[in-house]
Structures are given as C-alpha cells and as structure tokens.
Amino acid sequence: MTFRSLIGSTSQVKSPITPLKNLQPINTLTVSAPTAVVTIYGSTGNDNLLGGFFADIIYGGDGNDLLSGGTTYSMASYSSGQYINDLSGDTLYGEAGNDLLLGGLGRDSLYGGVGDDILDGYGFKPQLSQIAVGETFPFEIDGNFLDGGEGNDLLIGSMGNDTLTGGTGNDVLNGGGGRDLITGGLGADQFVINVESYRDSSTFPNLYAKILDFSLEDTLRVDSPVILQVASADSANINQVNLYTTSASGSLDLIAMVQSSAFASVGDLASAVMNDLLGL
C-alpha cells in the first residue's frame, strides 16, 4: 500500500489491510446549503453521506460507507477516492462495515467502528506563501481525533496536533506531521513516520510524533535515516527512545518519541526499534 504524506512524498508500508473496493454507493445524501448543524443517519446498505459547511454529525450505519464532513476546500487524489475537506469540526461514525471516513479543516472526530476502515483526517494544508515571515502557524486549530475501533484500520492524521488510536486489530497509523499522540492498541500495528513531515522550521516548530504503546509485535517504519537516542525509564516504568534527524545547521531535530511498558528495559526497547529501522 502506498499513501502520500502531507508534503507530497510517499511511503511504502506492508499493510495487513485489504484495500476497500467497490465503494460505489447504493444510497447518496448530500447536504448542499444548510443553515445549521445537521445529523445524518445512513441505512443498512452502502451509503455515500456528505455533510455541509457546519460541524455535522454523521452515522454510517451498516454497510461499506463513505462519510465526509463537506466539500469546501482543495481535493487531492487518493487511489480511487477523494480527500474532501471541510471548514468545520465534524463527527463521523462509520459503525459496522468497511468504511472510508474523510475529515476536514476543523477539529474532526472520526470513529471507524467494526470493520476494516480508512480514517483520513487530512485537514488543512496552509500555503507557506500565505503566512507572513516570522509567523508561527497555530497548529491547535487543526487537531483531529481518529479512533479505528475494531478491525484492521488505516489511520492518517493531518499536519495539526492529532490523536490517533488504532483500537483492536492490526492497524497502520501515520500521524502526518504536527505534534501527534499515537496509540496502536491491541494487535500487531505499524507506526509510520515520514521524517520530512516532522522536520522543524521557523514557521512550524517543535514537530514530533509520540508513540505511546510500542510492543514487540508492532513495527516501526521510518522513510529516512534517523539517529536513535536512549532515554531513561520513568517512575511508571515507561521506557522511551527518541528518534532524531539533523537540521541544516547540523543540530538534532526530534522526530519521534517511542514509549513502551512492554519491554523489560529501555535497552530491549531500543534493540526492537533498531531492528525495525534496519529492516531486520
């Protein structure tokens, strides 16, 4: 499976997910010009539910559904589907079935439910030309919450401060940039780190992914060489290692923190992470 990072690079991962196919909807509902928040309920079939401009609540119901908060910003190709962005903060519930949930520009909450789902909180990607020199972009305006639920899910965050939770199953989690909190949950999960998405700049400082529950059955995928640094275990017996890249000036730039309570020592955690980095 190949998916695109927020800066246009791609990352290959060995995905346990069966790609969603035949997403042609049986039932289609589009909210074209609402004046307030709407709540939409899907049927037991395969639904295509598109919200409006406001912070909508959408329930897919049973079936293989496509849920989107709205259609107001730019679109980019994703396989045979689309990224559809919305200015408001929407709440999408995939419920049962293999669903595709598309977030938008606001603080969206996406819940996959039961089934092998794709949750995409792509969100707002500002043009650097629109930001004044020396200005720091306020990431807090675009942090999403993605919860895969049961099944083998693919979760993709935005360039804001996202919270990703895989739930039960063998999930693939990619924070997408920003300052992210990522939890795989139960199952053999893959954590994907695109180094350039977490590289600091004067406009976008202090970017990193924080993985909270790395285990021996999980896999860490990093698309560029990084420097591994061992950190001490804290009072709660949480071991941590940090991953760095180098800046243009040669200083260390934190890319990811990997935490775990599943290893006997921080050295064991470091060895497991190093094996993944080396592809062993």
Secondary structure by P-SEA (a helix, b strand, c coil): ccccccccbbbbccccccccccccccbbbbbcccccbbbbbbcccccbbbbcccbbbbbbccccbbbbccccbbbbbccccccccccbbbbbbbcccbbbbbbcccbbbbbbcccbbbbbcccccccccccccccccccccbbbbbbbccccbbbbbcccbbbbbbcccbbbbbccccbbbbbbcccbbbbbbccccccccccccbbbbbbccccccbbbbbcbbbbbbbbbbccccccbbbbbbbcccccccccbbbbbcccccaaaaaaaaaaaaacc
